[in-house]
Every structure is written in structure tokens, then in C-alpha cells.
Amino acid sequence: MSDRPLTIWLVAGEESGDQLGAKLIRSLRALSDRPLALGGVGGDAMAAEGMESLFPLEDVAVIGYLAVAARIRLLMRRIRQTVRACVAARPDVLVIIDSPGFTHAVASRVRRQLPDLPVVDYVSPSVWAWRPWRAKTMRGYIDHVLALLPFEPDAHRRLGGPACTYVGHPLIERLGELRPGPAEREARQSPSPVLAVLPGSRRTEIERLMPIFGAALAKVQAQGHAFTVELPAVARHRALIERLAGTWPVRPRLIDGEADKLATFRRARAALAASGTVTLELALSGVPMVVAYQVPKIEEVIVRRLIQVPTIVLPNLILGENAIPELIQADCTPERLAAALAPLLPAGPARAAQEAALARLDATMRLPDGDDPSRSAARIVLAAAPTGP
């Protein structure tokens, strides 16, 4: 065992990557036979694990073409700063975490200056969905991809990408929080059950989808279906959500905090949700759902030219079938949402078919050795590090 610290740089680009990075750091400490020296870019969660970020994560946590264009000068400055600091530190391993627009720009520039530095990418870009040529390009600056979705290693092999290992989605570590207990299963059978409504976590999503969702709920209610609405509210947008929900004919109960959000999922009979990771949370909770999404017209033109998959819903991609209805862009109307959602409230073929499909997720997502995702990822990162003094 060497007394020299193992220097690991971790570069995240948004809050979800910060959470992954924090769990990875904990597992690295638990599994490493050497002390760790950490550096890079992260947020509060990684800071709590002892990593000091070069700058606030908020500087680079931007999503969408228009948002990136508005902050391009700051983003490029932060990319150059990160590259300079990493090259000066000469770590044993560089781990980039999700946010490919930022983290891959860093990794490719670092590789040019430190060609022997092992680079691990935690969270594969969606090369299987759009811009598939990126997989082969990644081989020039990434040595190993840690995939969160079970079909991604095959996708990288097919597309000529780097070595790729499925390490498990972090949600499979939280099944105990997601699965309903006896009282919650009974609540799902209530004469007026909970309908979970999730209009997204970004301001633009919320502003675009909430009026459509409210009108859809009114149509479902008009068909004679009884339900109560619970809407987990993103804290930073709570005032906006409250204002928009005030116009709904069916007034929701706003839910605050992660624990209460998961409690809503455990007792919800059905859900209406914006496309995103929340659909996988709902699916692992066994909640039948309808998924909706809209982007601005200018982004729709770009995305439709590049998209390579028949569905944008994560559980559908994992299952390999379109078990969950998705209504996007022009199809995202109150009438069509209501028509898809209403059959999920009573017992019937539509509800039974979704429940059967969602029950197959566990076997597909479980790691073969029963390991948890962060430890599985940490083993690969440690194996990438040089063993010499």
C-alpha cells in the first residue's frame, strides 16, 4: 500500500451530477486502500464530502440551446479555468460526471495536454438517442464510460464508442423509499385516489405545461372521475407553480421536499408527468402514468432532425417497448392527455397493461452481483488509477 494520496479530479456540471459525485466520493473512500486527494468542480453535496470546487456550480449549470448561447462567454472561461487547474494538478484519474456540453469540453482539452491521464465518464451521453457519431469521437478522450441504463453498453459497442459498463442507476439504491407499504397500497384503491402531477423542474417547462395539464385534469374530472391532485413543487419555482395552479379548475395540493414527494408517489394511483428522470421514479414506484413534453419551435426543429429513438420516456427505453403513452409537441393537448389519463384511474386493460410492464423493470435494472451503483462505479474508477508509486 502506498502512502501517497490517490489524486482524483471530479468535474460535474449540474445538481444531479453533484449528487452522483458525492456518492462516488463516499464509495471511493470506503474502497480505496490509499487516502484520497480531491479536486474539481461540484456543488454542495460534493463539498460536504470534502471536495472544494474551483467555482460555483451555478456558473455552468445551464441547459438548452438558448440558455447556453446566452452564457457562452462565461462557460468558455470556466472550461479553460478547469482545464488549466486539472493539468497543473496532474491527478491520477479524471472523472467527468454527466453534463457533456461542459464536461466533455474539459476532458477533450485535458487529454491533449495529459495524454496518459485515465478519463472516466460517469453517465453516458444519449448517443443511442441522437448524434450517434459522438460515441466514436469519445474514444479519443475517454477510456471508460459508466452507464446508468442497462442498454447503453450494447449501444456503445454498436456505435464504436469507448469501453462501457452498466453500473446501475442511482434510483435502484432507493427502492425502499419508492415502494408503497400496505397502507399506501390501500390508499391507491381509495374512491378519490391521489393523482400525481409533475410539470417539470425548469421554469420554461412549468410555464409551458401547467396550463395544458390543468385543462387536461378538468376534462378528466368532467368525465366523472374522482381524484385529488398532489403536485410536488420545485422549491425555487414554488411561487410560480402556486400562481399557475391558482387558475386550475382542479386545485392541487402542493408538496414540498424530497421525502414528501416520494410519499406522494407511494400512494398515487396514476400520474401525469413531464418527460425526465421523474418518469423512472414513478415507474419504480409502480405508478401508471402519461408522459408529456413540449419545447419551443426552434428547438423542436433541431431535435427532430437529430433524434434516433422511438420514445423519449426512460422506462420505455429500458423495457424496450412503448408501454407508457407519451404525448409530445403537437400531441401534447388537454384533449389527448385526458383521453390517455382517464383509463388509468379505474381498473381496466390500460391500467393492467402498464402495471405488468412496470413490474418487469426490477429484473432489467438490477446489477448481476447485487452491488449498489456508487460502489460499482468506484471500483472501475479505482481500477483506472495507475498502481505505481
VOVEXRO-787957 format. One line per field, with one value per residue (C-alpha): x, y, z. Coordinates in nm, 3 decimals. Layout:
BEGIN
px = c(X;...)
py = c(Y;...)
pz = c(Z;...)
This chain:
BEGIN
px = c(0.000;0.137;0.132;0.094;-0.263;-0.460;-0.547;-0.887;-1.041;-1.418;-1.594;-1.972;-2.189;-2.525;-2.704;-2.777;-2.408;-2.317;-2.532;-2.372;-2.027;-2.091;-2.199;-1.900;-1.660;-1.807;-1.764;-1.412;-1.311;-1.469;-1.295;-0.955;-0.653;-0.494;-0.601;-0.777;-0.688;-0.982;-1.022;-1.252;-1.594;-1.902;-2.179;-2.291;-2.312;-1.955;-1.836;-1.990;-1.770;-1.457;-1.410;-1.351;-1.493;-1.298;-1.605;-1.981;-2.160;-2.429;-2.182;-2.205;-2.542;-2.731;-2.949;-3.092;-2.952;-3.080;-2.958;-2.612;-2.589;-2.674;-2.387;-2.132;-1.854;-1.873;-1.895;-1.585;-1.396;-1.489;-1.387;-1.043;-1.005;-1.094;-0.853;-0.565;-0.623;-0.654;-0.339;-0.150;-0.275;-0.183;-0.433;-0.421;-0.772;-1.016;-1.386;-1.633;-1.995;-2.283;-2.340;-2.146;-2.155;-1.928;-1.752;-1.658;-1.517;-1.294;-1.195;-1.102;-0.879;-0.714;-0.644;-0.448;-0.217;-0.210;-0.247;-0.175;-0.427;-0.712;-1.050;-1.373;-1.714;-1.984;-2.318;-2.318;-2.440;-2.753;-2.561;-2.826;-3.089;-2.925;-2.591;-2.468;-2.136;-2.037;-1.973;-1.678;-1.548;-1.547;-1.284;-1.029;-1.051;-1.249;-1.122;-1.430;-1.799;-2.004;-2.360;-2.676;-2.905;-2.873;-2.891;-2.608;-2.307;-2.456;-2.519;-2.155;-2.033;-2.262;-2.157;-1.782;-1.765;-1.531;-1.543;-1.875;-2.004;-2.353;-2.302;-2.669;-2.899;-2.885;-3.260;-3.215;-3.043;-3.370;-3.629;-3.721;-3.821;-4.011;-4.220;-4.559;-4.631;-4.965;-5.138;-5.015;-5.129;-5.469;-5.472;-5.430;-5.769;-5.946;-6.271;-6.089;-5.726;-5.419;-5.321;-4.959;-4.891;-4.534;-4.494;-4.111;-3.832;-3.732;-3.914;-3.974;-4.120;-4.351;-4.477;-4.544;-4.701;-4.903;-5.186;-5.214;-5.207;-5.472;-5.706;-5.648;-5.738;-6.059;-6.158;-6.082;-6.294;-6.575;-6.585;-6.693;-6.359;-6.298;-5.938;-5.726;-5.422;-5.081;-4.811;-4.452;-4.320;-3.959;-3.865;-3.709;-4.022;-4.287;-4.431;-4.468;-4.631;-4.870;-4.970;-5.030;-5.212;-5.447;-5.606;-5.675;-6.037;-5.895;-5.680;-5.371;-5.213;-4.853;-4.594;-4.259;-3.938;-3.798;-3.938;-4.294;-4.259;-4.172;-4.461;-4.690;-4.551;-4.608;-4.979;-5.052;-5.285;-5.170;-4.956;-4.931;-4.565;-4.321;-4.059;-3.745;-3.592;-3.914;-4.078;-3.832;-3.905;-4.275;-4.219;-4.013;-4.292;-4.535;-4.741;-4.910;-4.864;-4.900;-4.590;-4.598;-4.346;-4.313;-4.011;-4.004;-4.050;-3.690;-3.562;-3.819;-3.675;-3.325;-3.426;-3.650;-3.362;-3.126;-3.341;-3.275;-3.515;-3.888;-3.954;-3.818;-3.956;-3.683;-3.892;-3.998;-3.635;-3.531;-3.822;-3.775;-4.143;-4.370;-4.566;-4.623;-4.811;-4.618;-4.770;-4.514;-4.520;-4.843;-4.984;-4.949;-5.303;-5.558;-5.788;-5.525;-5.376;-5.720;-5.801;-5.480;-5.503;-5.868;-5.837;-5.554;-5.775;-6.023;-5.930;-5.917;-5.696;-5.494;-5.403;-5.331;-5.102;-4.890;-4.869;-4.746;-4.481;-4.357;-4.324;-4.054;-3.824;-3.651;-3.511;-3.386;-3.214;-3.074;-2.695;-2.589;-2.392;-2.645;-2.395;-2.505;-2.431;-2.188;-1.967;-1.977;-1.869;-1.597;-1.438;-1.394;-1.252;-1.000;-0.904;-0.830;-0.576;-0.207;-0.071;0.287;0.435)
py = c(0.000;0.339;0.631;0.876;1.005;0.898;1.222;1.211;1.500;1.507;1.751;1.786;2.036;2.040;1.936;1.575;1.525;1.679;1.417;1.135;1.274;1.288;0.922;0.826;1.004;0.815;0.483;0.570;0.637;0.314;0.102;0.272;0.144;0.489;0.831;1.048;1.396;1.554;1.844;1.965;2.121;2.036;2.166;2.147;1.767;1.715;1.997;1.812;1.516;1.730;1.847;2.218;2.337;2.569;2.791;2.779;2.502;2.751;2.912;2.611;2.453;2.573;2.359;2.425;2.588;2.934;2.931;2.813;3.079;3.350;3.245;3.120;3.358;3.255;2.886;2.905;3.089;2.819;2.542;2.699;2.753;2.390;2.256;2.470;2.364;1.995;1.992;2.171;1.920;1.616;1.383;1.004;0.988;1.241;1.159;1.368;1.346;1.394;1.746;1.656;2.007;2.120;1.807;1.666;2.001;1.981;1.615;1.653;1.954;1.786;1.474;1.682;1.805;1.492;1.206;0.934;1.054;0.799;0.962;0.803;0.934;0.878;0.888;0.822;1.094;0.984;0.868;0.599;0.874;1.147;1.246;0.882;0.982;1.117;0.762;0.708;1.060;0.992;0.719;0.993;1.130;0.887;0.549;0.410;0.505;0.423;0.372;0.429;0.248;-0.125;-0.097;0.159;-0.079;-0.250;0.091;0.195;-0.135;-0.094;0.268;0.215;0.404;0.360;0.067;0.094;-0.082;-0.071;0.031;0.076;0.374;0.553;0.504;0.130;0.222;0.384;0.116;0.109;0.476;0.427;0.116;0.153;-0.015;-0.182;0.144;0.321;0.036;0.062;0.440;0.371;0.197;0.498;0.620;0.953;0.848;1.067;1.173;1.293;1.581;1.676;1.962;1.964;2.123;2.410;2.738;2.710;2.360;2.471;2.777;2.576;2.263;2.378;2.543;2.231;1.997;2.199;2.187;1.812;1.748;1.945;1.721;1.403;1.532;1.620;1.255;1.166;1.050;1.144;1.218;1.452;1.618;1.634;1.838;1.809;2.164;2.253;2.489;2.759;2.774;2.728;3.079;3.037;2.695;2.828;3.117;2.898;2.631;2.901;2.909;2.534;2.416;2.125;2.277;2.070;2.022;2.142;1.904;2.031;1.834;1.507;1.284;1.411;1.381;1.013;0.968;1.108;0.855;0.567;0.646;0.780;0.575;0.742;1.033;1.300;1.394;1.587;1.368;1.324;1.118;1.155;0.906;0.640;0.728;0.685;0.362;0.208;0.313;0.117;0.423;0.408;0.738;0.956;1.149;1.483;1.733;2.046;2.252;2.583;2.552;2.648;2.364;2.120;2.163;2.082;1.790;1.621;1.617;1.453;1.219;0.849;0.664;0.585;0.712;0.975;0.805;0.637;0.339;0.269;0.273;0.035;-0.201;-0.192;-0.117;0.186;0.073;0.431;0.674;0.986;1.295;1.546;1.871;1.898;1.586;1.749;1.887;1.879;1.657;1.393;1.397;1.347;1.064;0.881;0.956;0.876;0.497;0.469;0.570;0.278;-0.089;-0.196;-0.312;0.012;0.020;-0.354;-0.343;-0.062;-0.227;-0.551;-0.366;-0.165;-0.485;-0.602;-0.306;-0.455;-0.757;-0.539;-0.278;-0.493;-0.539;-0.903;-0.917;-0.720;-0.435;-0.074;0.173;0.406;0.119;-0.042;0.289;0.343;0.005;0.098;0.441;0.287;0.022;0.300;0.464;0.381;0.139;0.265;0.500)
pz = c(0.000;-0.100;0.147;-0.141;-0.171;-0.473;-0.652;-0.818;-1.004;-1.043;-1.275;-1.259;-1.442;-1.262;-0.943;-1.042;-1.123;-0.788;-0.613;-0.811;-0.739;-0.365;-0.352;-0.566;-0.328;-0.030;-0.208;-0.325;0.036;0.153;-0.112;-0.158;0.028;-0.008;0.121;-0.136;-0.256;-0.437;-0.675;-0.948;-0.997;-0.794;-0.575;-0.214;-0.198;-0.318;-0.090;0.204;0.110;0.127;-0.233;-0.284;-0.615;-0.843;-0.882;-0.806;-0.993;-1.094;-1.336;-1.570;-1.479;-1.786;-2.011;-2.357;-2.668;-2.590;-2.229;-2.335;-2.605;-2.352;-2.122;-2.372;-2.265;-1.900;-1.996;-2.214;-1.939;-1.686;-1.928;-1.975;-1.600;-1.525;-1.786;-1.658;-1.299;-1.384;-1.595;-1.315;-1.055;-1.269;-1.097;-1.113;-1.262;-1.408;-1.362;-1.561;-1.448;-1.692;-1.847;-2.165;-2.309;-2.026;-1.900;-2.240;-2.345;-2.037;-2.090;-2.456;-2.383;-2.084;-2.291;-2.544;-2.269;-2.050;-2.299;-2.040;-1.781;-1.739;-1.802;-1.680;-1.788;-1.524;-1.713;-2.084;-2.319;-2.504;-2.811;-2.862;-2.898;-3.100;-3.253;-3.251;-3.407;-3.064;-2.940;-3.173;-3.107;-2.732;-2.779;-2.841;-2.486;-2.266;-2.150;-1.978;-1.962;-1.652;-1.778;-1.574;-1.818;-1.892;-2.272;-2.302;-2.315;-2.622;-2.778;-2.734;-2.879;-3.179;-3.235;-3.182;-2.853;-2.555;-2.313;-2.129;-1.817;-1.670;-1.307;-1.219;-1.191;-0.853;-0.813;-0.758;-0.430;-0.319;-0.385;-0.017;-0.041;-0.365;-0.295;-0.125;0.205;0.292;0.394;0.080;-0.145;0.021;-0.040;-0.414;-0.403;-0.247;-0.411;-0.462;-0.510;-0.545;-0.896;-0.900;-1.139;-1.228;-1.477;-1.474;-1.275;-1.505;-1.528;-1.902;-1.865;-1.585;-1.771;-2.086;-1.936;-1.636;-1.834;-2.053;-1.752;-1.568;-1.867;-1.907;-1.541;-1.583;-1.875;-1.678;-1.389;-1.628;-1.734;-1.379;-1.236;-0.872;-0.765;-0.558;-0.712;-0.545;-0.716;-0.587;-0.625;-0.701;-0.416;-0.634;-0.854;-0.584;-0.618;-0.995;-0.954;-0.691;-0.916;-1.222;-1.020;-0.893;-1.239;-1.247;-1.212;-1.006;-0.733;-0.641;-0.302;-0.336;-0.195;-0.064;-0.016;-0.145;0.131;0.082;-0.295;-0.262;-0.020;-0.291;-0.539;-0.297;-0.261;-0.610;-0.828;-1.150;-1.269;-1.536;-1.578;-1.790;-1.953;-1.741;-1.462;-1.262;-1.500;-1.383;-1.018;-1.084;-1.276;-0.993;-0.757;-0.976;-1.077;-1.421;-1.599;-1.904;-2.013;-2.192;-2.324;-2.533;-2.637;-2.827;-3.203;-3.277;-3.056;-3.199;-3.548;-3.425;-3.203;-3.462;-3.711;-3.462;-3.251;-3.317;-3.084;-3.100;-2.745;-2.506;-2.193;-1.985;-1.864;-2.223;-2.338;-2.059;-2.121;-2.497;-2.558;-2.556;-2.250;-2.125;-2.351;-2.443;-2.593;-2.716;-2.911;-3.117;-2.947;-2.604;-2.583;-2.298;-2.503;-2.582;-2.233;-2.079;-2.321;-2.221;-1.848;-1.775;-1.844;-1.585;-1.291;-1.281;-1.302;-1.665;-1.954;-1.989;-1.621;-1.601;-1.906;-1.758;-1.417;-1.578;-1.779;-1.480;-1.275;-1.521;-1.455;-1.149;-1.327;-1.612;-1.392;-1.111;-1.108;-1.151;-0.824;-0.621;-0.577;-0.542;-0.824;-0.648;-0.526;-0.870;-1.023;-0.761;-0.836;-1.201;-1.115;-0.874;-1.130;-1.380;-1.149;-1.201;-0.939;-0.930;-0.665)
